[in-house]
Amino acid sequence: MVLDSSLVGSENFVYGLKRGGVLLLNYVIGVSIRELSNLVGVDLTQYKVFVVPATDLALKILGRPITNTSLLGALLRVLPVVRLDVVEEVVMERFKGLIAKKNVELLKTSYGCVTHVGE
């Protein structure tokens, strides 16, 4: 998982990731696997690559570029190890009031915005 979109094109973040591994990027939707491969300098077609505009969503919903909740929602979509509703409950317990509601909205929105990048 790449939380900071500025790392795309500046770091080899796939080093050590096994062929067929899952890569989740905080990046713009609509980018092609070829464009990403060129940016990274690595053939990404050997991986399962997903993108979610986590920073944009966080800014829109939270008013801050805090991407952790957004990427958690996306991760649950890509690797459903825990049900979304269970994480929603935890968020509601951890936070209170409006910030809890906004984080749940961000979680759900990000879950729905994940895009598989492939050929």
Biopython code that builds the backbone (N, CA, C, O; Angstrom):
import numpy as np
from Bio.PDB.StructureBuilder import StructureBuilder

atoms = [
    (1, "MET", "N", (0.847, -1.167, 0.000)),
    (1, "MET", "CA", (0.000, 0.000, 0.000)),
    (1, "MET", "C", (0.896, 1.236, 0.000)),
    (1, "MET", "O", (1.838, 1.339, 0.786)),
    (2, "VAL", "N", (0.587, 2.160, -0.888)),
    (2, "VAL", "CA", (1.328, 3.419, -0.970)),
    (2, "VAL", "C", (0.380, 4.535, -0.551)),
    (2, "VAL", "O", (-0.548, 4.875, -1.285)),
    (3, "LEU", "N", (0.616, 5.108, 0.640)),
    (3, "LEU", "CA", (-0.239, 6.146, 1.184)),
    (3, "LEU", "C", (-0.005, 7.503, 0.545)),
    (3, "LEU", "O", (-0.943, 8.285, 0.387)),
    (4, "ASP", "N", (1.227, 7.789, 0.178)),
    (4, "ASP", "CA", (1.615, 9.101, -0.335)),
    (4, "ASP", "C", (1.765, 9.038, -1.846)),
    (4, "ASP", "O", (2.686, 8.400, -2.356)),
    (5, "SER", "N", (0.866, 9.696, -2.559)),
    (5, "SER", "CA", (0.890, 9.651, -4.027)),
    (5, "SER", "C", (2.158, 10.258, -4.620)),
    (5, "SER", "O", (2.502, 9.958, -5.764)),
    (6, "SER", "N", (2.850, 11.094, -3.875)),
    (6, "SER", "CA", (4.086, 11.680, -4.408)),
    (6, "SER", "C", (5.196, 10.637, -4.542)),
    (6, "SER", "O", (6.198, 10.890, -5.211)),
    (7, "LEU", "N", (5.034, 9.477, -3.921)),
    (7, "LEU", "CA", (6.031, 8.416, -4.061)),
    (7, "LEU", "C", (5.928, 7.686, -5.393)),
    (7, "LEU", "O", (6.881, 7.039, -5.826)),
    (8, "VAL", "N", (4.769, 7.789, -6.043)),
    (8, "VAL", "CA", (4.594, 7.146, -7.340)),
    (8, "VAL", "C", (5.498, 7.866, -8.340)),
    (8, "VAL", "O", (5.307, 9.044, -8.643)),
    (9, "GLY", "N", (6.466, 7.141, -8.830)),
    (9, "GLY", "CA", (7.419, 7.715, -9.773)),
    (9, "GLY", "C", (8.725, 8.127, -9.129)),
    (9, "GLY", "O", (9.679, 8.460, -9.832)),
    (10, "SER", "N", (8.789, 8.111, -7.804)),
    (10, "SER", "CA", (10.035, 8.520, -7.154)),
    (10, "SER", "C", (10.672, 7.399, -6.335)),
    (10, "SER", "O", (11.834, 7.506, -5.945)),
    (11, "GLU", "N", (9.935, 6.343, -6.074)),
    (11, "GLU", "CA", (10.444, 5.239, -5.254)),
    (11, "GLU", "C", (10.093, 3.909, -5.906)),
    (11, "GLU", "O", (9.070, 3.794, -6.581)),
    (12, "ASN", "N", (10.937, 2.912, -5.707)),
    (12, "ASN", "CA", (10.612, 1.562, -6.161)),
    (12, "ASN", "C", (9.861, 0.867, -5.023)),
    (12, "ASN", "O", (10.450, 0.123, -4.238)),
    (13, "PHE", "N", (8.575, 1.118, -4.948)),
    (13, "PHE", "CA", (7.777, 0.585, -3.844)),
    (13, "PHE", "C", (7.320, -0.850, -4.069)),
    (13, "PHE", "O", (6.630, -1.415, -3.221)),
    (14, "VAL", "N", (7.690, -1.444, -5.194)),
    (14, "VAL", "CA", (7.344, -2.847, -5.418)),
    (14, "VAL", "C", (8.486, -3.789, -5.078)),
    (14, "VAL", "O", (8.346, -5.007, -5.188)),
    (15, "TYR", "N", (9.616, -3.229, -4.665)),
    (15, "TYR", "CA", (10.756, -4.068, -4.303)),
    (15, "TYR", "C", (10.337, -5.068, -3.227)),
    (15, "TYR", "O", (9.846, -4.675, -2.169)),
    (16, "GLY", "N", (10.525, -6.336, -3.492)),
    (16, "GLY", "CA", (10.197, -7.384, -2.540)),
    (16, "GLY", "C", (8.777, -7.926, -2.660)),
    (16, "GLY", "O", (8.448, -8.942, -2.048)),
    (17, "LEU", "N", (7.941, -7.260, -3.440)),
    (17, "LEU", "CA", (6.572, -7.741, -3.635)),
    (17, "LEU", "C", (6.600, -8.895, -4.626)),
    (17, "LEU", "O", (7.130, -8.762, -5.730)),
    (18, "LYS", "N", (6.032, -10.022, -4.231)),
    (18, "LYS", "CA", (6.046, -11.206, -5.084)),
    (18, "LYS", "C", (5.124, -11.042, -6.283)),
    (18, "LYS", "O", (4.125, -10.326, -6.223)),
    (19, "ARG", "N", (5.470, -11.704, -7.350)),
    (19, "ARG", "CA", (4.644, -11.703, -8.570)),
    (19, "ARG", "C", (3.224, -12.125, -8.197)),
    (19, "ARG", "O", (3.029, -13.105, -7.478)),
    (20, "GLY", "N", (2.243, -11.383, -8.687)),
    (20, "GLY", "CA", (0.854, -11.658, -8.357)),
    (20, "GLY", "C", (0.402, -10.978, -7.077)),
    (20, "GLY", "O", (-0.762, -11.080, -6.690)),
    (21, "GLY", "N", (1.329, -10.281, -6.417)),
    (21, "GLY", "CA", (0.996, -9.565, -5.185)),
    (21, "GLY", "C", (0.064, -8.396, -5.447)),
    (21, "GLY", "O", (-0.073, -7.928, -6.577)),
    (22, "VAL", "N", (-0.566, -7.939, -4.392)),
    (22, "VAL", "CA", (-1.538, -6.845, -4.482)),
    (22, "VAL", "C", (-0.854, -5.526, -4.147)),
    (22, "VAL", "O", (-0.132, -5.414, -3.156)),
    (23, "LEU", "N", (-1.095, -4.543, -4.986)),
    (23, "LEU", "CA", (-0.551, -3.213, -4.797)),
    (23, "LEU", "C", (-1.705, -2.218, -4.791)),
    (23, "LEU", "O", (-2.447, -2.116, -5.768)),
    (24, "LEU", "N", (-1.857, -1.490, -3.699)),
    (24, "LEU", "CA", (-2.904, -0.480, -3.570)),
    (24, "LEU", "C", (-2.238, 0.884, -3.489)),
    (24, "LEU", "O", (-1.426, 1.143, -2.601)),
    (25, "LEU", "N", (-2.596, 1.757, -4.438)),
    (25, "LEU", "CA", (-1.963, 3.072, -4.530)),
    (25, "LEU", "C", (-2.959, 4.191, -4.278)),
    (25, "LEU", "O", (-4.089, 4.153, -4.762)),
    (26, "ASN", "N", (-2.534, 5.176, -3.525)),
    (26, "ASN", "CA", (-3.257, 6.429, -3.404)),
    (26, "ASN", "C", (-2.884, 7.218, -4.651)),
    (26, "ASN", "O", (-1.853, 7.889, -4.696)),
    (27, "TYR", "N", (-3.740, 7.126, -5.660)),
    (27, "TYR", "CA", (-3.420, 7.753, -6.943)),
    (27, "TYR", "C", (-4.707, 8.037, -7.693)),
    (27, "TYR", "O", (-5.784, 7.611, -7.275)),
    (28, "VAL", "N", (-4.600, 8.740, -8.777)),
    (28, "VAL", "CA", (-5.774, 9.144, -9.545)),
    (28, "VAL", "C", (-6.400, 7.964, -10.279)),
    (28, "VAL", "O", (-5.705, 7.073, -10.768)),
    (29, "ILE", "N", (-7.708, 7.978, -10.343)),
    (29, "ILE", "CA", (-8.434, 6.972, -11.099)),
    (29, "ILE", "C", (-8.323, 7.319, -12.581)),
    (29, "ILE", "O", (-8.318, 8.494, -12.948)),
    (30, "GLY", "N", (-8.236, 6.317, -13.413)),
    (30, "GLY", "CA", (-8.145, 6.534, -14.850)),
    (30, "GLY", "C", (-6.751, 6.341, -15.400)),
    (30, "GLY", "O", (-6.559, 6.362, -16.616)),
    (31, "VAL", "N", (-5.781, 6.153, -14.535)),
    (31, "VAL", "CA", (-4.416, 5.918, -14.985)),
    (31, "VAL", "C", (-4.331, 4.481, -15.512)),
    (31, "VAL", "O", (-4.966, 3.577, -14.970)),
    (32, "SER", "N", (-3.555, 4.285, -16.557)),
    (32, "SER", "CA", (-3.407, 2.944, -17.126)),
    (32, "SER", "C", (-2.221, 2.224, -16.481)),
    (32, "SER", "O", (-1.350, 2.838, -15.863)),
    (33, "ILE", "N", (-2.221, 0.917, -16.646)),
    (33, "ILE", "CA", (-1.114, 0.119, -16.111)),
    (33, "ILE", "C", (0.195, 0.494, -16.809)),
    (33, "ILE", "O", (1.261, 0.465, -16.194)),
    (34, "ARG", "N", (0.110, 0.841, -18.077)),
    (34, "ARG", "CA", (1.321, 1.268, -18.811)),
    (34, "ARG", "C", (1.865, 2.589, -18.263)),
    (34, "ARG", "O", (3.072, 2.740, -18.069)),
    (35, "GLU", "N", (0.967, 3.539, -18.016)),
    (35, "GLU", "CA", (1.398, 4.827, -17.450)),
    (35, "GLU", "C", (2.064, 4.622, -16.093)),
    (35, "GLU", "O", (3.122, 5.189, -15.819)),
    (36, "LEU", "N", (1.437, 3.807, -15.251)),
    (36, "LEU", "CA", (2.021, 3.540, -13.929)),
    (36, "LEU", "C", (3.361, 2.829, -14.054)),
    (36, "LEU", "O", (4.312, 3.170, -13.350)),
    (37, "SER", "N", (3.445, 1.856, -14.934)),
    (37, "SER", "CA", (4.699, 1.134, -15.142)),
    (37, "SER", "C", (5.809, 2.081, -15.575)),
    (37, "SER", "O", (6.940, 1.978, -15.100)),
    (38, "ASN", "N", (5.483, 3.003, -16.477)),
    (38, "ASN", "CA", (6.475, 3.984, -16.927)),
    (38, "ASN", "C", (6.912, 4.906, -15.798)),
    (38, "ASN", "O", (8.096, 5.214, -15.662)),
    (39, "LEU", "N", (5.954, 5.344, -14.988)),
    (39, "LEU", "CA", (6.281, 6.221, -13.853)),
    (39, "LEU", "C", (7.198, 5.529, -12.851)),
    (39, "LEU", "O", (8.165, 6.113, -12.362)),
    (40, "VAL", "N", (6.875, 4.279, -12.558)),
    (40, "VAL", "CA", (7.608, 3.530, -11.527)),
    (40, "VAL", "C", (8.908, 2.960, -12.069)),
    (40, "VAL", "O", (9.869, 2.762, -11.325)),
    (41, "GLY", "N", (8.933, 2.695, -13.379)),
    (41, "GLY", "CA", (10.121, 2.085, -13.965)),
    (41, "GLY", "C", (10.157, 0.585, -13.754)),
    (41, "GLY", "O", (11.216, -0.037, -13.834)),
    (42, "VAL", "N", (8.999, 0.008, -13.484)),
    (42, "VAL", "CA", (8.866, -1.428, -13.242)),
    (42, "VAL", "C", (7.616, -1.899, -13.974)),
    (42, "VAL", "O", (6.604, -1.198, -13.998)),
    (43, "ASP", "N", (7.688, -3.094, -14.574)),
    (43, "ASP", "CA", (6.514, -3.658, -15.238)),
    (43, "ASP", "C", (5.508, -4.086, -14.167)),
    (43, "ASP", "O", (5.710, -5.082, -13.472)),
    (44, "LEU", "N", (4.434, -3.324, -14.047)),
    (44, "LEU", "CA", (3.426, -3.601, -13.015)),
    (44, "LEU", "C", (2.372, -4.607, -13.461)),
    (44, "LEU", "O", (1.478, -4.948, -12.686)),
    (45, "THR", "N", (2.464, -5.087, -14.700)),
    (45, "THR", "CA", (1.471, -6.047, -15.173)),
    (45, "THR", "C", (1.569, -7.382, -14.445)),
    (45, "THR", "O", (0.645, -8.192, -14.520)),
    (46, "GLN", "N", (2.658, -7.620, -13.753)),
    (46, "GLN", "CA", (2.817, -8.869, -13.008)),
    (46, "GLN", "C", (2.191, -8.808, -11.615)),
    (46, "GLN", "O", (2.270, -9.771, -10.852)),
    (47, "TYR", "N", (1.565, -7.668, -11.283)),
    (47, "TYR", "CA", (0.934, -7.475, -9.980)),
    (47, "TYR", "C", (-0.556, -7.172, -10.150)),
    (47, "TYR", "O", (-1.009, -6.833, -11.243)),
    (48, "LYS", "N", (-1.288, -7.294, -9.088)),
    (48, "LYS", "CA", (-2.693, -6.867, -9.058)),
    (48, "LYS", "C", (-2.683, -5.444, -8.514)),
    (48, "LYS", "O", (-2.496, -5.231, -7.316)),
    (49, "VAL", "N", (-2.885, -4.481, -9.390)),
    (49, "VAL", "CA", (-2.744, -3.072, -9.028)),
    (49, "VAL", "C", (-4.116, -2.407, -8.927)),
    (49, "VAL", "O", (-4.952, -2.520, -9.824)),
    (50, "PHE", "N", (-4.322, -1.710, -7.810)),
    (50, "PHE", "CA", (-5.559, -0.991, -7.553)),
    (50, "PHE", "C", (-5.221, 0.442, -7.165)),
    (50, "PHE", "O", (-4.196, 0.695, -6.531)),
    (51, "VAL", "N", (-6.090, 1.383, -7.549)),
    (51, "VAL", "CA", (-5.909, 2.774, -7.154)),
    (51, "VAL", "C", (-7.182, 3.301, -6.506)),
    (51, "VAL", "O", (-8.290, 2.850, -6.794)),
    (52, "VAL", "N", (-6.985, 4.263, -5.628)),
    (52, "VAL", "CA", (-8.079, 5.002, -5.012)),
    (52, "VAL", "C", (-7.560, 6.421, -4.784)),
    (52, "VAL", "O", (-6.432, 6.588, -4.321)),
    (53, "PRO", "N", (-8.347, 7.437, -5.096)),
    (53, "PRO", "CA", (-7.891, 8.818, -4.888)),
    (53, "PRO", "C", (-8.057, 9.225, -3.423)),
    (53, "PRO", "O", (-8.857, 10.105, -3.103)),
    (54, "ALA", "N", (-7.307, 8.589, -2.550)),
    (54, "ALA", "CA", (-7.474, 8.735, -1.105)),
    (54, "ALA", "C", (-7.307, 10.171, -0.614)),
    (54, "ALA", "O", (-8.082, 10.635, 0.222)),
    (55, "THR", "N", (-6.317, 10.861, -1.122)),
    (55, "THR", "CA", (-6.099, 12.240, -0.676)),
    (55, "THR", "C", (-7.254, 13.138, -1.095)),
    (55, "THR", "O", (-7.751, 13.933, -0.297)),
    (56, "ASP", "N", (-7.677, 13.010, -2.338)),
    (56, "ASP", "CA", (-8.797, 13.820, -2.828)),
    (56, "ASP", "C", (-10.067, 13.554, -2.023)),
    (56, "ASP", "O", (-10.787, 14.485, -1.661)),
    (57, "LEU", "N", (-10.334, 12.288, -1.748)),
    (57, "LEU", "CA", (-11.531, 11.933, -0.977)),
    (57, "LEU", "C", (-11.445, 12.466, 0.448)),
    (57, "LEU", "O", (-12.427, 12.981, 0.983)),
    (58, "ALA", "N", (-10.283, 12.343, 1.055)),
    (58, "ALA", "CA", (-10.111, 12.847, 2.425)),
    (58, "ALA", "C", (-10.300, 14.356, 2.479)),
    (58, "ALA", "O", (-10.945, 14.873, 3.392)),
    (59, "LEU", "N", (-9.744, 15.060, 1.508)),
    (59, "LEU", "CA", (-9.915, 16.514, 1.468)),
    (59, "LEU", "C", (-11.387, 16.886, 1.303)),
    (59, "LEU", "O", (-11.880, 17.807, 1.955)),
    (60, "LYS", "N", (-12.073, 16.170, 0.438)),
    (60, "LYS", "CA", (-13.480, 16.454, 0.172)),
    (60, "LYS", "C", (-14.356, 16.165, 1.402)),
    (60, "LYS", "O", (-15.235, 16.960, 1.736)),
    (61, "ILE", "N", (-14.121, 15.049, 2.061)),
    (61, "ILE", "CA", (-15.006, 14.618, 3.148)),
    (61, "ILE", "C", (-14.550, 15.121, 4.514)),
    (61, "ILE", "O", (-15.368, 15.578, 5.311)),
    (62, "LEU", "N", (-13.247, 15.039, 4.789)),
    (62, "LEU", "CA", (-12.731, 15.460, 6.097)),
    (62, "LEU", "C", (-12.259, 16.910, 6.115)),
    (62, "LEU", "O", (-12.210, 17.550, 7.165)),
    (63, "GLY", "N", (-11.914, 17.412, 4.936)),
    (63, "GLY", "CA", (-11.346, 18.750, 4.868)),
    (63, "GLY", "C", (-9.866, 18.768, 5.180)),
    (63, "GLY", "O", (-9.278, 19.835, 5.359)),
    (64, "ARG", "N", (-9.257, 17.588, 5.246)),
    (64, "ARG", "CA", (-7.826, 17.442, 5.542)),
    (64, "ARG", "C", (-7.256, 16.302, 4.707)),
    (64, "ARG", "O", (-7.983, 15.365, 4.378)),
    (65, "PRO", "N", (-5.976, 16.360, 4.356)),
    (65, "PRO", "CA", (-5.382, 15.303, 3.540)),
    (65, "PRO", "C", (-4.902, 14.105, 4.360)),
    (65, "PRO", "O", (-3.777, 13.636, 4.185)),
    (66, "ILE", "N", (-5.747, 13.623, 5.239)),
    (66, "ILE", "CA", (-5.408, 12.471, 6.082)),
    (66, "ILE", "C", (-5.977, 11.228, 5.398)),
    (66, "ILE", "O", (-7.194, 11.074, 5.294)),
    (67, "THR", "N", (-5.096, 10.347, 4.934)),
    (67, "THR", "CA", (-5.512, 9.263, 4.038)),
    (67, "THR", "C", (-5.733, 7.908, 4.712)),
    (67, "THR", "O", (-6.178, 6.973, 4.047)),
    (68, "ASN", "N", (-5.444, 7.773, 5.986)),
    (68, "ASN", "CA", (-5.488, 6.442, 6.590)),
    (68, "ASN", "C", (-6.877, 5.800, 6.545)),
    (68, "ASN", "O", (-6.986, 4.625, 6.192)),
    (69, "THR", "N", (-7.920, 6.519, 6.884)),
    (69, "THR", "CA", (-9.261, 5.949, 6.853)),
    (69, "THR", "C", (-9.678, 5.632, 5.426)),
    (69, "THR", "O", (-10.314, 4.609, 5.173)),
    (70, "SER", "N", (-9.325, 6.494, 4.507)),
    (70, "SER", "CA", (-9.644, 6.281, 3.107)),
    (70, "SER", "C", (-8.985, 5.006, 2.585)),
    (70, "SER", "O", (-9.626, 4.190, 1.924)),
    (71, "LEU", "N", (-7.714, 4.847, 2.886)),
    (71, "LEU", "CA", (-7.002, 3.663, 2.414)),
    (71, "LEU", "C", (-7.454, 2.397, 3.136)),
    (71, "LEU", "O", (-7.388, 1.307, 2.568)),
    (72, "LEU", "N", (-7.905, 2.525, 4.359)),
    (72, "LEU", "CA", (-8.461, 1.371, 5.057)),
    (72, "LEU", "C", (-9.715, 0.881, 4.336)),
    (72, "LEU", "O", (-9.884, -0.323, 4.140)),
    (73, "GLY", "N", (-10.588, 1.794, 3.943)),
    (73, "GLY", "CA", (-11.779, 1.425, 3.188)),
    (73, "GLY", "C", (-11.422, 0.742, 1.878)),
    (73, "GLY", "O", (-12.031, -0.261, 1.504)),
    (74, "ALA", "N", (-10.431, 1.290, 1.182)),
    (74, "ALA", "CA", (-9.988, 0.702, -0.085)),
    (74, "ALA", "C", (-9.379, -0.679, 0.139)),
    (74, "ALA", "O", (-9.622, -1.602, -0.637)),
    (75, "LEU", "N", (-8.597, -0.815, 1.189)),
    (75, "LEU", "CA", (-7.967, -2.100, 1.503)),
    (75, "LEU", "C", (-9.016, -3.179, 1.771)),
    (75, "LEU", "O", (-8.852, -4.326, 1.356)),
    (76, "LEU", "N", (-10.080, -2.813, 2.459)),
    (76, "LEU", "CA", (-11.146, -3.776, 2.740)),
    (76, "LEU", "C", (-11.836, -4.238, 1.459)),
    (76, "LEU", "O", (-12.329, -5.363, 1.383)),
    (77, "ARG", "N", (-11.868, -3.378, 0.472)),
    (77, "ARG", "CA", (-12.457, -3.748, -0.824)),
    (77, "ARG", "C", (-11.536, -4.704, -1.575)),
    (77, "ARG", "O", (-11.994, -5.664, -2.193)),
    (78, "VAL", "N", (-10.233, -4.432, -1.514)),
    (78, "VAL", "CA", (-9.250, -5.219, -2.250)),
    (78, "VAL", "C", (-8.955, -6.550, -1.562)),
    (78, "VAL", "O", (-8.856, -7.588, -2.218)),
    (79, "LEU", "N", (-8.818, -6.514, -0.260)),
    (79, "LEU", "CA", (-8.536, -7.712, 0.549)),
    (79, "LEU", "C", (-9.558, -7.772, 1.691)),
    (79, "LEU", "O", (-9.283, -7.290, 2.790)),
    (80, "PRO", "N", (-10.711, -8.349, 1.442)),
    (80, "PRO", "CA", (-11.786, -8.330, 2.440)),
    (80, "PRO", "C", (-11.542, -9.269, 3.624)),
    (80, "PRO", "O", (-12.229, -10.278, 3.783)),
    (81, "VAL", "N", (-10.556, -8.921, 4.449)),
    (81, "VAL", "CA", (-10.240, -9.738, 5.617)),
    (81, "VAL", "C", (-11.175, -9.457, 6.789)),
    (81, "VAL", "O", (-11.311, -10.277, 7.696)),
    (82, "VAL", "N", (-11.814, -8.297, 6.762)),
    (82, "VAL", "CA", (-12.792, -7.894, 7.774)),
    (82, "VAL", "C", (-13.949, -7.237, 7.044)),
    (82, "VAL", "O", (-13.744, -6.527, 6.059)),
    (83, "ARG", "N", (-15.152, -7.469, 7.518)),
    (83, "ARG", "CA", (-16.318, -6.854, 6.875)),
    (83, "ARG", "C", (-16.326, -5.344, 7.121)),
    (83, "ARG", "O", (-15.930, -4.869, 8.186)),
    (84, "LEU", "N", (-16.780, -4.618, 6.128)),
    (84, "LEU", "CA", (-16.846, -3.161, 6.200)),
    (84, "LEU", "C", (-17.690, -2.698, 7.387)),
    (84, "LEU", "O", (-17.299, -1.763, 8.086)),
    (85, "ASP", "N", (-18.829, -3.327, 7.628)),
    (85, "ASP", "CA", (-19.698, -2.898, 8.720)),
    (85, "ASP", "C", (-19.037, -3.055, 10.087)),
    (85, "ASP", "O", (-19.322, -2.281, 11.001)),
    (86, "VAL", "N", (-18.167, -4.035, 10.237)),
    (86, "VAL", "CA", (-17.438, -4.217, 11.496)),
    (86, "VAL", "C", (-16.478, -3.048, 11.720)),
    (86, "VAL", "O", (-16.374, -2.527, 12.831)),
    (87, "VAL", "N", (-15.786, -2.646, 10.669)),
    (87, "VAL", "CA", (-14.853, -1.519, 10.775)),
    (87, "VAL", "C", (-15.626, -0.220, 11.019)),
    (87, "VAL", "O", (-15.169, 0.642, 11.768)),
    (88, "GLU", "N", (-16.781, -0.081, 10.396)),
    (88, "GLU", "CA", (-17.624, 1.094, 10.652)),
    (88, "GLU", "C", (-17.951, 1.210, 12.138)),
    (88, "GLU", "O", (-17.871, 2.297, 12.710)),
    (89, "GLU", "N", (-18.316, 0.101, 12.758)),
    (89, "GLU", "CA", (-18.626, 0.095, 14.194)),
    (89, "GLU", "C", (-17.429, 0.525, 15.021)),
    (89, "GLU", "O", (-17.568, 1.288, 15.977)),
    (90, "VAL", "N", (-16.266, 0.040, 14.658)),
    (90, "VAL", "CA", (-15.037, 0.399, 15.388)),
    (90, "VAL", "C", (-14.764, 1.894, 15.247)),
    (90, "VAL", "O", (-14.401, 2.554, 16.221)),
    (91, "VAL", "N", (-14.936, 2.424, 14.048)),
    (91, "VAL", "CA", (-14.728, 3.857, 13.820)),
    (91, "VAL", "C", (-15.700, 4.668, 14.674)),
    (91, "VAL", "O", (-15.312, 5.670, 15.275)),
    (92, "MET", "N", (-16.955, 4.240, 14.729)),
    (92, "MET", "CA", (-17.966, 4.955, 15.532)),
    (92, "MET", "C", (-17.647, 4.895, 17.027)),
    (92, "MET", "O", (-17.975, 5.822, 17.768)),
    (93, "GLU", "N", (-17.012, 3.813, 17.468)),
    (93, "GLU", "CA", (-16.600, 3.710, 18.868)),
    (93, "GLU", "C", (-15.365, 4.564, 19.157)),
    (93, "GLU", "O", (-15.248, 5.169, 20.223)),
    (94, "ARG", "N", (-14.446, 4.602, 18.188)),
    (94, "ARG", "CA", (-13.173, 5.304, 18.374)),
    (94, "ARG", "C", (-13.343, 6.820, 18.329)),
    (94, "ARG", "O", (-12.736, 7.544, 19.118)),
    (95, "PHE", "N", (-14.170, 7.292, 17.404)),
    (95, "PHE", "CA", (-14.399, 8.721, 17.252)),
    (95, "PHE", "C", (-15.808, 9.054, 17.715)),
    (95, "PHE", "O", (-16.627, 8.157, 17.915)),
    (96, "LYS", "N", (-16.085, 10.308, 17.881)),
    (96, "LYS", "CA", (-17.410, 10.738, 18.341)),
    (96, "LYS", "C", (-17.978, 11.801, 17.409)),
    (96, "LYS", "O", (-17.241, 12.514, 16.727)),
    (97, "GLY", "N", (-19.287, 11.888, 17.397)),
    (97, "GLY", "CA", (-19.982, 12.961, 16.708)),
    (97, "GLY", "C", (-19.712, 13.054, 15.225)),
    (97, "GLY", "O", (-19.638, 12.048, 14.518)),
    (98, "LEU", "N", (-19.566, 14.289, 14.769)),
    (98, "LEU", "CA", (-19.407, 14.563, 13.344)),
    (98, "LEU", "C", (-18.155, 13.920, 12.754)),
    (98, "LEU", "O", (-18.186, 13.434, 11.623)),
    (99, "ILE", "N", (-17.069, 13.911, 13.498)),
    (99, "ILE", "CA", (-15.831, 13.325, 12.960)),
    (99, "ILE", "C", (-15.996, 11.824, 12.746)),
    (99, "ILE", "O", (-15.428, 11.270, 11.805)),
    (100, "ALA", "N", (-16.758, 11.167, 13.598)),
    (100, "ALA", "CA", (-17.034, 9.737, 13.414)),
    (100, "ALA", "C", (-17.843, 9.527, 12.137)),
    (100, "ALA", "O", (-17.533, 8.647, 11.333)),
    (101, "LYS", "N", (-18.871, 10.334, 11.960)),
    (101, "LYS", "CA", (-19.721, 10.212, 10.771)),
    (101, "LYS", "C", (-18.925, 10.483, 9.496)),
    (101, "LYS", "O", (-19.096, 9.791, 8.492)),
    (102, "LYS", "N", (-18.062, 11.485, 9.541)),
    (102, "LYS", "CA", (-17.249, 11.809, 8.368)),
    (102, "LYS", "C", (-16.272, 10.677, 8.052)),
    (102, "LYS", "O", (-16.056, 10.352, 6.885)),
    (103, "ASN", "N", (-15.685, 10.079, 9.081)),
    (103, "ASN", "CA", (-14.756, 8.975, 8.848)),
    (103, "ASN", "C", (-15.468, 7.751, 8.285)),
    (103, "ASN", "O", (-14.912, 7.051, 7.439)),
    (104, "VAL", "N", (-16.677, 7.485, 8.737)),
    (104, "VAL", "CA", (-17.452, 6.371, 8.181)),
    (104, "VAL", "C", (-17.809, 6.673, 6.728)),
    (104, "VAL", "O", (-17.745, 5.790, 5.873)),
    (105, "GLU", "N", (-18.182, 7.909, 6.454)),
    (105, "GLU", "CA", (-18.479, 8.301, 5.068)),
    (105, "GLU", "C", (-17.250, 8.115, 4.183)),
    (105, "GLU", "O", (-17.355, 7.618, 3.061)),
    (106, "LEU", "N", (-16.091, 8.513, 4.690)),
    (106, "LEU", "CA", (-14.849, 8.361, 3.939)),
    (106, "LEU", "C", (-14.520, 6.892, 3.720)),
    (106, "LEU", "O", (-14.111, 6.501, 2.627)),
    (107, "LEU", "N", (-14.695, 6.092, 4.739)),
    (107, "LEU", "CA", (-14.454, 4.657, 4.655)),
    (107, "LEU", "C", (-15.310, 4.035, 3.546)),
    (107, "LEU", "O", (-14.804, 3.305, 2.694)),
    (108, "LYS", "N", (-16.605, 4.333, 3.571)),
    (108, "LYS", "CA", (-17.543, 3.774, 2.588)),
    (108, "LYS", "C", (-17.285, 4.311, 1.175)),
    (108, "LYS", "O", (-17.330, 3.559, 0.202)),
    (109, "THR", "N", (-17.021, 5.597, 1.073)),
    (109, "THR", "CA", (-16.778, 6.199, -0.231)),
    (109, "THR", "C", (-15.527, 5.603, -0.876)),
    (109, "THR", "O", (-15.528, 5.269, -2.061)),
    (110, "SER", "N", (-14.475, 5.476, -0.095)),
    (110, "SER", "CA", (-13.233, 4.904, -0.605)),
    (110, "SER", "C", (-13.417, 3.438, -1.006)),
    (110, "SER", "O", (-12.879, 2.982, -2.015)),
    (111, "TYR", "N", (-14.174, 2.726, -0.206)),
    (111, "TYR", "CA", (-14.492, 1.327, -0.517)),
    (111, "TYR", "C", (-15.123, 1.232, -1.906)),
    (111, "TYR", "O", (-14.808, 0.330, -2.683)),
    (112, "GLY", "N", (-15.999, 2.153, -2.200)),
    (112, "GLY", "CA", (-16.694, 2.150, -3.479)),
    (112, "GLY", "C", (-15.920, 2.731, -4.645)),
    (112, "GLY", "O", (-16.312, 2.553, -5.798)),
    (113, "CYS", "N", (-14.824, 3.425, -4.362)),
    (113, "CYS", "CA", (-14.072, 4.115, -5.414)),
    (113, "CYS", "C", (-12.832, 3.366, -5.896)),
    (113, "CYS", "O", (-12.135, 3.845, -6.791)),
    (114, "VAL", "N", (-12.553, 2.234, -5.335)),
    (114, "VAL", "CA", (-11.357, 1.485, -5.733)),
    (114, "VAL", "C", (-11.487, 1.038, -7.188)),
    (114, "VAL", "O", (-12.536, 0.551, -7.611)),
    (115, "THR", "N", (-10.414, 1.211, -7.936)),
    (115, "THR", "CA", (-10.394, 0.802, -9.331)),
    (115, "THR", "C", (-9.233, -0.147, -9.567)),
    (115, "THR", "O", (-8.104, 0.119, -9.156)),
    (116, "HIS", "N", (-9.523, -1.260, -10.234)),
    (116, "HIS", "CA", (-8.466, -2.195, -10.632)),
    (116, "HIS", "C", (-7.806, -1.637, -11.887)),
    (116, "HIS", "O", (-8.488, -1.284, -12.849)),
    (117, "VAL", "N", (-6.490, -1.559, -11.875)),
    (117, "VAL", "CA", (-5.736, -1.055, -13.016)),
    (117, "VAL", "C", (-5.120, -2.248, -13.722)),
    (117, "VAL", "O", (-4.250, -2.923, -13.172)),
    (118, "GLY", "N", (-5.557, -2.500, -14.903)),
    (118, "GLY", "CA", (-5.017, -3.638, -15.659)),
    (118, "GLY", "C", (-5.186, -3.400, -17.136)),
    (118, "GLY", "O", (-5.797, -2.420, -17.562)),
    (119, "GLU", "N", (-4.642, -4.302, -17.902)),
    (119, "GLU", "CA", (-4.745, -4.159, -19.360)),
    (119, "GLU", "C", (-5.996, -4.798, -19.867)),
    (119, "GLU", "O", (-6.256, -4.779, -21.070)),
]
sb = StructureBuilder()
sb.init_structure("model")
sb.init_model(0)
sb.init_chain("A")
sb.init_seg("    ")
for serial, (resi, resn, name, xyz) in enumerate(atoms, 1):
    if name == "N":
        sb.init_residue(resn, " ", resi, " ")
    sb.init_atom(name, np.array(xyz, "f"), 0.0, 1.0, " ", f" {name:<3s}", serial, name[0])
structure = sb.get_structure()
